[in-house]
Amino acid sequence: MALCGDDHPKLIARINRIEGQIRGLKKMVEENQDCMQVLKQIAAAGGALRSLGAIILEDHLKGCVANAIRNQDHESELIAEVVDIFNKFSK
């Protein structure tokens, strides 16, 4: 099964921004910067990852899951997977 959605360049752009945030975080630690500034960067990176996950989850629901339900093809299995991943996101 491939990645749902067709705007992969937009996803890659988001991942590149997250990668930049993580590199910035590493630099902040290497430079022994203020704890609060490091924690803010960690929170920002975490938020960016959650947003990326939400976009991919939405594409999966609109693509793979919707098609499986329409075609009655392993829809119960996919719904169980979505519930599992949703529970991981909600922690």
PDB file of N, CA, C and O in Angstrom:
ATOM      1  N   MET A   1       0.847  -1.173   0.000  1.00  0.00           N
ATOM      2  CA  MET A   1       0.000   0.000   0.000  1.00  0.00           C
ATOM      3  C   MET A   1       0.895   1.240   0.000  1.00  0.00           C
ATOM      4  O   MET A   1       1.838   1.339   0.786  1.00  0.00           O
ATOM      5  N   ALA A   2       0.592   2.166  -0.876  1.00  0.00           N
ATOM      6  CA  ALA A   2       1.401   3.390  -0.996  1.00  0.00           C
ATOM      7  C   ALA A   2       0.803   4.515  -0.161  1.00  0.00           C
ATOM      8  O   ALA A   2      -0.297   4.388   0.378  1.00  0.00           O
ATOM      9  N   LEU A   3       1.525   5.590  -0.063  1.00  0.00           N
ATOM     10  CA  LEU A   3       1.068   6.781   0.648  1.00  0.00           C
ATOM     11  C   LEU A   3      -0.101   7.396  -0.102  1.00  0.00           C
ATOM     12  O   LEU A   3      -0.011   7.641  -1.305  1.00  0.00           O
ATOM     13  N   CYS A   4      -1.202   7.649   0.605  1.00  0.00           N
ATOM     14  CA  CYS A   4      -2.393   8.262  -0.014  1.00  0.00           C
ATOM     15  C   CYS A   4      -2.135   9.748  -0.277  1.00  0.00           C
ATOM     16  O   CYS A   4      -1.180  10.328   0.240  1.00  0.00           O
ATOM     17  N   GLY A   5      -2.989  10.336  -1.077  1.00  0.00           N
ATOM     18  CA  GLY A   5      -2.858  11.757  -1.387  1.00  0.00           C
ATOM     19  C   GLY A   5      -1.875  11.956  -2.522  1.00  0.00           C
ATOM     20  O   GLY A   5      -1.015  11.113  -2.779  1.00  0.00           O
ATOM     21  N   ASP A   6      -2.017  13.081  -3.193  1.00  0.00           N
ATOM     22  CA  ASP A   6      -1.156  13.317  -4.348  1.00  0.00           C
ATOM     23  C   ASP A   6      -0.277  14.554  -4.198  1.00  0.00           C
ATOM     24  O   ASP A   6       0.446  14.928  -5.122  1.00  0.00           O
ATOM     25  N   ASP A   7      -0.345  15.184  -3.029  1.00  0.00           N
ATOM     26  CA  ASP A   7       0.462  16.386  -2.836  1.00  0.00           C
ATOM     27  C   ASP A   7       1.723  16.056  -2.028  1.00  0.00           C
ATOM     28  O   ASP A   7       1.984  16.648  -0.981  1.00  0.00           O
ATOM     29  N   HIS A   8       2.481  15.112  -2.535  1.00  0.00           N
ATOM     30  CA  HIS A   8       3.691  14.701  -1.830  1.00  0.00           C
ATOM     31  C   HIS A   8       4.733  15.818  -1.738  1.00  0.00           C
ATOM     32  O   HIS A   8       5.441  15.895  -0.734  1.00  0.00           O
ATOM     33  N   PRO A   9       4.852  16.687  -2.751  1.00  0.00           N
ATOM     34  CA  PRO A   9       5.809  17.795  -2.591  1.00  0.00           C
ATOM     35  C   PRO A   9       5.496  18.677  -1.378  1.00  0.00           C
ATOM     36  O   PRO A   9       6.408  19.170  -0.715  1.00  0.00           O
ATOM     37  N   LYS A  10       4.203  18.873  -1.091  1.00  0.00           N
ATOM     38  CA  LYS A  10       3.820  19.662   0.083  1.00  0.00           C
ATOM     39  C   LYS A  10       4.232  18.933   1.369  1.00  0.00           C
ATOM     40  O   LYS A  10       4.688  19.560   2.325  1.00  0.00           O
ATOM     41  N   LEU A  11       4.066  17.607   1.385  1.00  0.00           N
ATOM     42  CA  LEU A  11       4.494  16.830   2.555  1.00  0.00           C
ATOM     43  C   LEU A  11       6.009  16.909   2.729  1.00  0.00           C
ATOM     44  O   LEU A  11       6.512  17.075   3.840  1.00  0.00           O
ATOM     45  N   ILE A  12       6.720  16.788   1.622  1.00  0.00           N
ATOM     46  CA  ILE A  12       8.188  16.862   1.685  1.00  0.00           C
ATOM     47  C   ILE A  12       8.625  18.234   2.205  1.00  0.00           C
ATOM     48  O   ILE A  12       9.576  18.329   2.981  1.00  0.00           O
ATOM     49  N   ALA A  13       7.935  19.294   1.781  1.00  0.00           N
ATOM     50  CA  ALA A  13       8.277  20.644   2.271  1.00  0.00           C
ATOM     51  C   ALA A  13       8.084  20.720   3.782  1.00  0.00           C
ATOM     52  O   ALA A  13       8.914  21.291   4.490  1.00  0.00           O
ATOM     53  N   ARG A  14       6.983  20.141   4.278  1.00  0.00           N
ATOM     54  CA  ARG A  14       6.761  20.132   5.731  1.00  0.00           C
ATOM     55  C   ARG A  14       7.854  19.339   6.444  1.00  0.00           C
ATOM     56  O   ARG A  14       8.373  19.775   7.472  1.00  0.00           O
ATOM     57  N   ILE A  15       8.202  18.177   5.897  1.00  0.00           N
ATOM     58  CA  ILE A  15       9.245  17.343   6.509  1.00  0.00           C
ATOM     59  C   ILE A  15      10.577  18.098   6.520  1.00  0.00           C
ATOM     60  O   ILE A  15      11.325  18.031   7.495  1.00  0.00           O
ATOM     61  N   ASN A  16      10.865  18.812   5.438  1.00  0.00           N
ATOM     62  CA  ASN A  16      12.107  19.600   5.393  1.00  0.00           C
ATOM     63  C   ASN A  16      12.119  20.670   6.486  1.00  0.00           C
ATOM     64  O   ASN A  16      13.153  20.916   7.108  1.00  0.00           O
ATOM     65  N   ARG A  17      10.956  21.310   6.719  1.00  0.00           N
ATOM     66  CA  ARG A  17      10.885  22.316   7.797  1.00  0.00           C
ATOM     67  C   ARG A  17      11.118  21.664   9.159  1.00  0.00           C
ATOM     68  O   ARG A  17      11.829  22.207  10.005  1.00  0.00           O
ATOM     69  N   ILE A  18      10.509  20.493   9.359  1.00  0.00           N
ATOM     70  CA  ILE A  18      10.687  19.773  10.626  1.00  0.00           C
ATOM     71  C   ILE A  18      12.156  19.391  10.803  1.00  0.00           C
ATOM     72  O   ILE A  18      12.720  19.522  11.889  1.00  0.00           O
ATOM     73  N   GLU A  19      12.755  18.919   9.724  1.00  0.00           N
ATOM     74  CA  GLU A  19      14.174  18.557   9.768  1.00  0.00           C
ATOM     75  C   GLU A  19      15.017  19.770  10.183  1.00  0.00           C
ATOM     76  O   GLU A  19      15.954  19.644  10.971  1.00  0.00           O
ATOM     77  N   GLY A  20      14.674  20.933   9.649  1.00  0.00           N
ATOM     78  CA  GLY A  20      15.374  22.164  10.013  1.00  0.00           C
ATOM     79  C   GLY A  20      15.172  22.507  11.485  1.00  0.00           C
ATOM     80  O   GLY A  20      16.094  22.963  12.161  1.00  0.00           O
ATOM     81  N   GLN A  21      13.945  22.279  11.975  1.00  0.00           N
ATOM     82  CA  GLN A  21      13.680  22.536  13.395  1.00  0.00           C
ATOM     83  C   GLN A  21      14.519  21.603  14.276  1.00  0.00           C
ATOM     84  O   GLN A  21      15.056  22.029  15.299  1.00  0.00           O
ATOM     85  N   ILE A  22      14.629  20.347  13.882  1.00  0.00           N
ATOM     86  CA  ILE A  22      15.401  19.385  14.669  1.00  0.00           C
ATOM     87  C   ILE A  22      16.888  19.747  14.640  1.00  0.00           C
ATOM     88  O   ILE A  22      17.580  19.656  15.653  1.00  0.00           O
ATOM     89  N   ARG A  23      17.367  20.159  13.463  1.00  0.00           N
ATOM     90  CA  ARG A  23      18.776  20.582  13.387  1.00  0.00           C
ATOM     91  C   ARG A  23      19.009  21.805  14.286  1.00  0.00           C
ATOM     92  O   ARG A  23      20.034  21.908  14.960  1.00  0.00           O
ATOM     93  N   GLY A  24      18.034  22.729  14.282  1.00  0.00           N
ATOM     94  CA  GLY A  24      18.130  23.909  15.147  1.00  0.00           C
ATOM     95  C   GLY A  24      18.144  23.517  16.613  1.00  0.00           C
ATOM     96  O   GLY A  24      18.866  24.106  17.418  1.00  0.00           O
ATOM     97  N   LEU A  25      17.339  22.514  16.954  1.00  0.00           N
ATOM     98  CA  LEU A  25      17.295  22.015  18.326  1.00  0.00           C
ATOM     99  C   LEU A  25      18.660  21.438  18.733  1.00  0.00           C
ATOM    100  O   LEU A  25      19.161  21.706  19.825  1.00  0.00           O
ATOM    101  N   LYS A  26      19.241  20.648  17.841  1.00  0.00           N
ATOM    102  CA  LYS A  26      20.560  20.062  18.121  1.00  0.00           C
ATOM    103  C   LYS A  26      21.595  21.160  18.341  1.00  0.00           C
ATOM    104  O   LYS A  26      22.413  21.083  19.258  1.00  0.00           O
ATOM    105  N   LYS A  27      21.549  22.182  17.489  1.00  0.00           N
ATOM    106  CA  LYS A  27      22.493  23.291  17.610  1.00  0.00           C
ATOM    107  C   LYS A  27      22.308  24.031  18.935  1.00  0.00           C
ATOM    108  O   LYS A  27      23.280  24.430  19.577  1.00  0.00           O
ATOM    109  N   MET A  28      21.046  24.208  19.333  1.00  0.00           N
ATOM    110  CA  MET A  28      20.767  24.890  20.599  1.00  0.00           C
ATOM    111  C   MET A  28      21.368  24.124  21.778  1.00  0.00           C
ATOM    112  O   MET A  28      21.927  24.720  22.699  1.00  0.00           O
ATOM    113  N   VAL A  29      21.244  22.796  21.737  1.00  0.00           N
ATOM    114  CA  VAL A  29      21.810  21.974  22.821  1.00  0.00           C
ATOM    115  C   VAL A  29      23.330  22.026  22.774  1.00  0.00           C
ATOM    116  O   VAL A  29      23.982  22.160  23.810  1.00  0.00           O
ATOM    117  N   GLU A  30      23.900  21.921  21.572  1.00  0.00           N
ATOM    118  CA  GLU A  30      25.361  21.985  21.436  1.00  0.00           C
ATOM    119  C   GLU A  30      25.905  23.318  21.941  1.00  0.00           C
ATOM    120  O   GLU A  30      27.005  23.378  22.490  1.00  0.00           O
ATOM    121  N   GLU A  31      25.131  24.384  21.752  1.00  0.00           N
ATOM    122  CA  GLU A  31      25.565  25.721  22.177  1.00  0.00           C
ATOM    123  C   GLU A  31      25.147  26.045  23.607  1.00  0.00           C
ATOM    124  O   GLU A  31      25.337  27.163  24.085  1.00  0.00           O
ATOM    125  N   ASN A  32      24.567  25.036  24.289  1.00  0.00           N
ATOM    126  CA  ASN A  32      24.187  25.186  25.700  1.00  0.00           C
ATOM    127  C   ASN A  32      23.254  26.389  25.921  1.00  0.00           C
ATOM    128  O   ASN A  32      23.466  27.203  26.820  1.00  0.00           O
ATOM    129  N   GLN A  33      22.222  26.473  25.081  1.00  0.00           N
ATOM    130  CA  GLN A  33      21.299  27.606  25.187  1.00  0.00           C
ATOM    131  C   GLN A  33      20.292  27.403  26.319  1.00  0.00           C
ATOM    132  O   GLN A  33      20.208  26.328  26.913  1.00  0.00           O
ATOM    133  N   ASP A  34      19.554  28.430  26.594  1.00  0.00           N
ATOM    134  CA  ASP A  34      18.584  28.478  27.684  1.00  0.00           C
ATOM    135  C   ASP A  34      17.562  27.338  27.608  1.00  0.00           C
ATOM    136  O   ASP A  34      17.054  27.022  26.533  1.00  0.00           O
ATOM    137  N   CYS A  35      17.270  26.727  28.759  1.00  0.00           N
ATOM    138  CA  CYS A  35      16.321  25.596  28.822  1.00  0.00           C
ATOM    139  C   CYS A  35      14.975  25.947  28.209  1.00  0.00           C
ATOM    140  O   CYS A  35      14.425  25.159  27.440  1.00  0.00           O
ATOM    141  N   MET A  36      14.440  27.102  28.532  1.00  0.00           N
ATOM    142  CA  MET A  36      13.111  27.477  28.049  1.00  0.00           C
ATOM    143  C   MET A  36      13.094  27.614  26.525  1.00  0.00           C
ATOM    144  O   MET A  36      12.116  27.246  25.875  1.00  0.00           O
ATOM    145  N   GLN A  37      14.162  28.136  25.971  1.00  0.00           N
ATOM    146  CA  GLN A  37      14.240  28.266  24.513  1.00  0.00           C
ATOM    147  C   GLN A  37      14.298  26.888  23.849  1.00  0.00           C
ATOM    148  O   GLN A  37      13.683  26.666  22.806  1.00  0.00           O
ATOM    149  N   VAL A  38      15.045  25.963  24.468  1.00  0.00           N
ATOM    150  CA  VAL A  38      15.137  24.599  23.937  1.00  0.00           C
ATOM    151  C   VAL A  38      13.776  23.918  24.036  1.00  0.00           C
ATOM    152  O   VAL A  38      13.349  23.243  23.100  1.00  0.00           O
ATOM    153  N   LEU A  39      13.098  24.092  25.161  1.00  0.00           N
ATOM    154  CA  LEU A  39      11.779  23.476  25.338  1.00  0.00           C
ATOM    155  C   LEU A  39      10.765  24.031  24.340  1.00  0.00           C
ATOM    156  O   LEU A  39       9.923  23.289  23.835  1.00  0.00           O
ATOM    157  N   LYS A  40      10.840  25.326  24.055  1.00  0.00           N
ATOM    158  CA  LYS A  40       9.941  25.915  23.048  1.00  0.00           C
ATOM    159  C   LYS A  40      10.193  25.297  21.682  1.00  0.00           C
ATOM    160  O   LYS A  40       9.256  25.024  20.932  1.00  0.00           O
ATOM    161  N   GLN A  41      11.468  25.079  21.362  1.00  0.00           N
ATOM    162  CA  GLN A  41      11.804  24.458  20.073  1.00  0.00           C
ATOM    163  C   GLN A  41      11.298  23.022  20.013  1.00  0.00           C
ATOM    164  O   GLN A  41      10.813  22.578  18.973  1.00  0.00           O
ATOM    165  N   ILE A  42      11.409  22.294  21.121  1.00  0.00           N
ATOM    166  CA  ILE A  42      10.896  20.920  21.180  1.00  0.00           C
ATOM    167  C   ILE A  42       9.387  20.918  20.974  1.00  0.00           C
ATOM    168  O   ILE A  42       8.860  20.088  20.233  1.00  0.00           O
ATOM    169  N   ALA A  43       8.686  21.851  21.630  1.00  0.00           N
ATOM    170  CA  ALA A  43       7.234  21.935  21.483  1.00  0.00           C
ATOM    171  C   ALA A  43       6.848  22.268  20.044  1.00  0.00           C
ATOM    172  O   ALA A  43       5.888  21.714  19.509  1.00  0.00           O
ATOM    173  N   ALA A  44       7.594  23.167  19.428  1.00  0.00           N
ATOM    174  CA  ALA A  44       7.306  23.539  18.040  1.00  0.00           C
ATOM    175  C   ALA A  44       7.502  22.354  17.096  1.00  0.00           C
ATOM    176  O   ALA A  44       6.684  22.117  16.207  1.00  0.00           O
ATOM    177  N   ALA A  45       8.589  21.616  17.295  1.00  0.00           N
ATOM    178  CA  ALA A  45       8.848  20.446  16.445  1.00  0.00           C
ATOM    179  C   ALA A  45       7.782  19.377  16.655  1.00  0.00           C
ATOM    180  O   ALA A  45       7.335  18.739  15.702  1.00  0.00           O
ATOM    181  N   GLY A  46       7.381  19.186  17.906  1.00  0.00           N
ATOM    182  CA  GLY A  46       6.328  18.217  18.196  1.00  0.00           C
ATOM    183  C   GLY A  46       5.016  18.606  17.529  1.00  0.00           C
ATOM    184  O   GLY A  46       4.317  17.758  16.976  1.00  0.00           O
ATOM    185  N   GLY A  47       4.688  19.889  17.582  1.00  0.00           N
ATOM    186  CA  GLY A  47       3.470  20.378  16.926  1.00  0.00           C
ATOM    187  C   GLY A  47       3.529  20.189  15.424  1.00  0.00           C
ATOM    188  O   GLY A  47       2.535  19.827  14.794  1.00  0.00           O
ATOM    189  N   ALA A  48       4.692  20.434  14.856  1.00  0.00           N
ATOM    190  CA  ALA A  48       4.855  20.262  13.407  1.00  0.00           C
ATOM    191  C   ALA A  48       4.698  18.794  13.015  1.00  0.00           C
ATOM    192  O   ALA A  48       4.095  18.489  11.986  1.00  0.00           O
ATOM    193  N   LEU A  49       5.232  17.890  13.820  1.00  0.00           N
ATOM    194  CA  LEU A  49       5.081  16.455  13.543  1.00  0.00           C
ATOM    195  C   LEU A  49       3.625  16.024  13.669  1.00  0.00           C
ATOM    196  O   LEU A  49       3.128  15.251  12.849  1.00  0.00           O
ATOM    197  N   ARG A  50       2.941  16.527  14.700  1.00  0.00           N
ATOM    198  CA  ARG A  50       1.513  16.190  14.853  1.00  0.00           C
ATOM    199  C   ARG A  50       0.706  16.687  13.662  1.00  0.00           C
ATOM    200  O   ARG A  50      -0.176  15.982  13.171  1.00  0.00           O
ATOM    201  N   SER A  51       1.001  17.894  13.195  1.00  0.00           N
ATOM    202  CA  SER A  51       0.292  18.440  12.028  1.00  0.00           C
ATOM    203  C   SER A  51       0.545  17.602  10.782  1.00  0.00           C
ATOM    204  O   SER A  51      -0.375  17.338  10.008  1.00  0.00           O
ATOM    205  N   LEU A  52       1.786  17.188  10.591  1.00  0.00           N
ATOM    206  CA  LEU A  52       2.115  16.330   9.456  1.00  0.00           C
ATOM    207  C   LEU A  52       1.340  15.011   9.548  1.00  0.00           C
ATOM    208  O   LEU A  52       0.787  14.537   8.556  1.00  0.00           O
ATOM    209  N   GLY A  53       1.307  14.433  10.731  1.00  0.00           N
ATOM    210  CA  GLY A  53       0.568  13.187  10.927  1.00  0.00           C
ATOM    211  C   GLY A  53      -0.916  13.360  10.653  1.00  0.00           C
ATOM    212  O   GLY A  53      -1.547  12.475  10.076  1.00  0.00           O
ATOM    213  N   ALA A  54      -1.481  14.495  11.063  1.00  0.00           N
ATOM    214  CA  ALA A  54      -2.898  14.745  10.841  1.00  0.00           C
ATOM    215  C   ALA A  54      -3.211  14.837   9.348  1.00  0.00           C
ATOM    216  O   ALA A  54      -4.243  14.340   8.896  1.00  0.00           O
ATOM    217  N   ILE A  55      -2.333  15.464   8.592  1.00  0.00           N
ATOM    218  CA  ILE A  55      -2.538  15.581   7.142  1.00  0.00           C
ATOM    219  C   ILE A  55      -2.487  14.197   6.486  1.00  0.00           C
ATOM    220  O   ILE A  55      -3.330  13.864   5.653  1.00  0.00           O
ATOM    221  N   ILE A  56      -1.497  13.405   6.868  1.00  0.00           N
ATOM    222  CA  ILE A  56      -1.363  12.063   6.285  1.00  0.00           C
ATOM    223  C   ILE A  56      -2.538  11.186   6.698  1.00  0.00           C
ATOM    224  O   ILE A  56      -3.028  10.390   5.897  1.00  0.00           O
ATOM    225  N   LEU A  57      -2.991  11.324   7.933  1.00  0.00           N
ATOM    226  CA  LEU A  57      -4.153  10.548   8.391  1.00  0.00           C
ATOM    227  C   LEU A  57      -5.408  10.943   7.605  1.00  0.00           C
ATOM    228  O   LEU A  57      -6.180  10.078   7.189  1.00  0.00           O
ATOM    229  N   GLU A  58      -5.609  12.235   7.405  1.00  0.00           N
ATOM    230  CA  GLU A  58      -6.766  12.700   6.629  1.00  0.00           C
ATOM    231  C   GLU A  58      -6.716  12.159   5.197  1.00  0.00           C
ATOM    232  O   GLU A  58      -7.727  11.694   4.670  1.00  0.00           O
ATOM    233  N   ASP A  59      -5.549  12.220   4.580  1.00  0.00           N
ATOM    234  CA  ASP A  59      -5.407  11.672   3.224  1.00  0.00           C
ATOM    235  C   ASP A  59      -5.693  10.173   3.206  1.00  0.00           C
ATOM    236  O   ASP A  59      -6.308   9.664   2.269  1.00  0.00           O
ATOM    237  N   HIS A  60      -5.248   9.473   4.241  1.00  0.00           N
ATOM    238  CA  HIS A  60      -5.480   8.020   4.325  1.00  0.00           C
ATOM    239  C   HIS A  60      -6.975   7.723   4.449  1.00  0.00           C
ATOM    240  O   HIS A  60      -7.493   6.812   3.803  1.00  0.00           O
ATOM    241  N   LEU A  61      -7.659   8.504   5.287  1.00  0.00           N
ATOM    242  CA  LEU A  61      -9.109   8.298   5.457  1.00  0.00           C
ATOM    243  C   LEU A  61      -9.851   8.582   4.156  1.00  0.00           C
ATOM    244  O   LEU A  61     -10.736   7.824   3.758  1.00  0.00           O
ATOM    245  N   LYS A  62      -9.484   9.678   3.497  1.00  0.00           N
ATOM    246  CA  LYS A  62     -10.169  10.056   2.255  1.00  0.00           C
ATOM    247  C   LYS A  62      -9.801   9.153   1.083  1.00  0.00           C
ATOM    248  O   LYS A  62     -10.580   9.008   0.141  1.00  0.00           O
ATOM    249  N   GLY A  63      -8.622   8.548   1.136  1.00  0.00           N
ATOM    250  CA  GLY A  63      -8.151   7.707   0.032  1.00  0.00           C
ATOM    251  C   GLY A  63      -8.336   6.230   0.299  1.00  0.00           C
ATOM    252  O   GLY A  63      -9.328   5.636  -0.122  1.00  0.00           O
ATOM    253  N   CYS A  64      -7.403   5.648   0.985  1.00  0.00           N
ATOM    254  CA  CYS A  64      -7.360   4.191   1.188  1.00  0.00           C
ATOM    255  C   CYS A  64      -8.607   3.672   1.895  1.00  0.00           C
ATOM    256  O   CYS A  64      -9.220   2.705   1.444  1.00  0.00           O
ATOM    257  N   VAL A  65      -8.982   4.304   2.994  1.00  0.00           N
ATOM    258  CA  VAL A  65     -10.113   3.794   3.779  1.00  0.00           C
ATOM    259  C   VAL A  65     -11.421   3.965   3.008  1.00  0.00           C
ATOM    260  O   VAL A  65     -12.239   3.046   2.964  1.00  0.00           O
ATOM    261  N   ALA A  66     -11.619   5.127   2.406  1.00  0.00           N
ATOM    262  CA  ALA A  66     -12.850   5.353   1.639  1.00  0.00           C
ATOM    263  C   ALA A  66     -12.961   4.358   0.483  1.00  0.00           C
ATOM    264  O   ALA A  66     -14.039   3.819   0.231  1.00  0.00           O
ATOM    265  N   ASN A  67     -11.861   4.115  -0.212  1.00  0.00           N
ATOM    266  CA  ASN A  67     -11.884   3.145  -1.315  1.00  0.00           C
ATOM    267  C   ASN A  67     -12.177   1.735  -0.814  1.00  0.00           C
ATOM    268  O   ASN A  67     -12.928   0.992  -1.445  1.00  0.00           O
ATOM    269  N   ALA A  68     -11.586   1.371   0.313  1.00  0.00           N
ATOM    270  CA  ALA A  68     -11.818   0.034   0.872  1.00  0.00           C
ATOM    271  C   ALA A  68     -13.287  -0.139   1.260  1.00  0.00           C
ATOM    272  O   ALA A  68     -13.866  -1.204   1.047  1.00  0.00           O
ATOM    273  N   ILE A  69     -13.880   0.896   1.823  1.00  0.00           N
ATOM    274  CA  ILE A  69     -15.293   0.818   2.213  1.00  0.00           C
ATOM    275  C   ILE A  69     -16.165   0.709   0.961  1.00  0.00           C
ATOM    276  O   ILE A  69     -17.082  -0.110   0.902  1.00  0.00           O
ATOM    277  N   ARG A  70     -15.870   1.544  -0.037  1.00  0.00           N
ATOM    278  CA  ARG A  70     -16.646   1.502  -1.286  1.00  0.00           C
ATOM    279  C   ARG A  70     -16.568   0.123  -1.952  1.00  0.00           C
ATOM    280  O   ARG A  70     -17.567  -0.395  -2.451  1.00  0.00           O
ATOM    281  N   ASN A  71     -15.368  -0.456  -1.951  1.00  0.00           N
ATOM    282  CA  ASN A  71     -15.137  -1.737  -2.627  1.00  0.00           C
ATOM    283  C   ASN A  71     -15.296  -2.948  -1.706  1.00  0.00           C
ATOM    284  O   ASN A  71     -15.124  -4.090  -2.132  1.00  0.00           O
ATOM    285  N   GLN A  72     -15.623  -2.687  -0.455  1.00  0.00           N
ATOM    286  CA  GLN A  72     -15.739  -3.750   0.558  1.00  0.00           C
ATOM    287  C   GLN A  72     -14.511  -4.657   0.521  1.00  0.00           C
ATOM    288  O   GLN A  72     -14.616  -5.882   0.462  1.00  0.00           O
ATOM    289  N   ASP A  73     -13.340  -4.011   0.558  1.00  0.00           N
ATOM    290  CA  ASP A  73     -12.060  -4.709   0.458  1.00  0.00           C
ATOM    291  C   ASP A  73     -11.250  -4.480   1.736  1.00  0.00           C
ATOM    292  O   ASP A  73     -10.606  -3.441   1.878  1.00  0.00           O
ATOM    293  N   HIS A  74     -11.274  -5.407   2.637  1.00  0.00           N
ATOM    294  CA  HIS A  74     -10.516  -5.321   3.885  1.00  0.00           C
ATOM    295  C   HIS A  74     -10.866  -4.073   4.699  1.00  0.00           C
ATOM    296  O   HIS A  74     -10.025  -3.569   5.443  1.00  0.00           O
ATOM    297  N   GLU A  75     -12.097  -3.569   4.566  1.00  0.00           N
ATOM    298  CA  GLU A  75     -12.457  -2.325   5.236  1.00  0.00           C
ATOM    299  C   GLU A  75     -12.383  -2.446   6.752  1.00  0.00           C
ATOM    300  O   GLU A  75     -11.977  -1.501   7.428  1.00  0.00           O
ATOM    301  N   SER A  76     -12.772  -3.605   7.297  1.00  0.00           N
ATOM    302  CA  SER A  76     -12.707  -3.773   8.762  1.00  0.00           C
ATOM    303  C   SER A  76     -11.273  -3.709   9.253  1.00  0.00           C
ATOM    304  O   SER A  76     -10.986  -3.123  10.296  1.00  0.00           O
ATOM    305  N   GLU A  77     -10.379  -4.317   8.492  1.00  0.00           N
ATOM    306  CA  GLU A  77      -8.961  -4.300   8.855  1.00  0.00           C
ATOM    307  C   GLU A  77      -8.420  -2.863   8.832  1.00  0.00           C
ATOM    308  O   GLU A  77      -7.709  -2.451   9.748  1.00  0.00           O
ATOM    309  N   LEU A  78      -8.758  -2.107   7.785  1.00  0.00           N
ATOM    310  CA  LEU A  78      -8.279  -0.728   7.674  1.00  0.00           C
ATOM    311  C   LEU A  78      -8.864   0.158   8.763  1.00  0.00           C
ATOM    312  O   LEU A  78      -8.166   1.007   9.319  1.00  0.00           O
ATOM    313  N   ILE A  79     -10.140  -0.035   9.069  1.00  0.00           N
ATOM    314  CA  ILE A  79     -10.760   0.769  10.123  1.00  0.00           C
ATOM    315  C   ILE A  79     -10.088   0.474  11.466  1.00  0.00           C
ATOM    316  O   ILE A  79      -9.850   1.388  12.255  1.00  0.00           O
ATOM    317  N   ALA A  80      -9.786  -0.786  11.722  1.00  0.00           N
ATOM    318  CA  ALA A  80      -9.088  -1.145  12.972  1.00  0.00           C
ATOM    319  C   ALA A  80      -7.712  -0.488  13.021  1.00  0.00           C
ATOM    320  O   ALA A  80      -7.285  -0.025  14.079  1.00  0.00           O
ATOM    321  N   GLU A  81      -7.014  -0.443  11.883  1.00  0.00           N
ATOM    322  CA  GLU A  81      -5.709   0.215  11.834  1.00  0.00           C
ATOM    323  C   GLU A  81      -5.837   1.714  12.101  1.00  0.00           C
ATOM    324  O   GLU A  81      -5.003   2.303  12.789  1.00  0.00           O
ATOM    325  N   VAL A  82      -6.890   2.326  11.549  1.00  0.00           N
ATOM    326  CA  VAL A  82      -7.099   3.764  11.754  1.00  0.00           C
ATOM    327  C   VAL A  82      -7.406   4.051  13.219  1.00  0.00           C
ATOM    328  O   VAL A  82      -6.890   5.014  13.784  1.00  0.00           O
ATOM    329  N   VAL A  83      -8.232   3.232  13.828  1.00  0.00           N
ATOM    330  CA  VAL A  83      -8.547   3.417  15.245  1.00  0.00           C
ATOM    331  C   VAL A  83      -7.269   3.299  16.071  1.00  0.00           C
ATOM    332  O   VAL A  83      -7.050   4.089  16.989  1.00  0.00           O
ATOM    333  N   ASP A  84      -6.423   2.317  15.752  1.00  0.00           N
ATOM    334  CA  ASP A  84      -5.175   2.129  16.472  1.00  0.00           C
ATOM    335  C   ASP A  84      -4.269   3.351  16.326  1.00  0.00           C
ATOM    336  O   ASP A  84      -3.713   3.836  17.311  1.00  0.00           O
ATOM    337  N   ILE A  85      -4.124   3.838  15.116  1.00  0.00           N
ATOM    338  CA  ILE A  85      -3.228   4.987  14.910  1.00  0.00           C
ATOM    339  C   ILE A  85      -3.830   6.253  15.516  1.00  0.00           C
ATOM    340  O   ILE A  85      -3.098   7.102  16.025  1.00  0.00           O
ATOM    341  N   PHE A  86      -5.155   6.389  15.468  1.00  0.00           N
ATOM    342  CA  PHE A  86      -5.802   7.545  16.097  1.00  0.00           C
ATOM    343  C   PHE A  86      -5.522   7.543  17.592  1.00  0.00           C
ATOM    344  O   PHE A  86      -5.245   8.588  18.180  1.00  0.00           O
ATOM    345  N   ASN A  87      -5.596   6.364  18.204  1.00  0.00           N
ATOM    346  CA  ASN A  87      -5.305   6.268  19.640  1.00  0.00           C
ATOM    347  C   ASN A  87      -3.866   6.668  19.944  1.00  0.00           C
ATOM    348  O   ASN A  87      -3.595   7.274  20.981  1.00  0.00           O
ATOM    349  N   LYS A  88      -2.950   6.335  19.051  1.00  0.00           N
ATOM    350  CA  LYS A  88      -1.547   6.738  19.256  1.00  0.00           C
ATOM    351  C   LYS A  88      -1.391   8.247  19.139  1.00  0.00           C
ATOM    352  O   LYS A  88      -0.602   8.850  19.867  1.00  0.00           O
ATOM    353  N   PHE A  89      -2.142   8.861  18.223  1.00  0.00           N
ATOM    354  CA  PHE A  89      -2.072  10.318  18.053  1.00  0.00           C
ATOM    355  C   PHE A  89      -2.714  11.051  19.222  1.00  0.00           C
ATOM    356  O   PHE A  89      -2.304  12.164  19.552  1.00  0.00           O
ATOM    357  N   SER A  90      -3.696  10.455  19.842  1.00  0.00           N
ATOM    358  CA  SER A  90      -4.429  11.156  20.886  1.00  0.00           C
ATOM    359  C   SER A  90      -3.735  11.104  22.245  1.00  0.00           C
ATOM    360  O   SER A  90      -4.225  11.699  23.205  1.00  0.00           O
ATOM    361  N   LYS A  91      -2.620  10.415  22.345  1.00  0.00           N
ATOM    362  CA  LYS A  91      -1.886  10.341  23.634  1.00  0.00           C
ATOM    363  C   LYS A  91      -1.060  11.579  23.847  1.00  0.00           C
ATOM    364  O   LYS A  91      -0.379  11.699  24.866  1.00  0.00           O
TER     365      LYS A  91
END
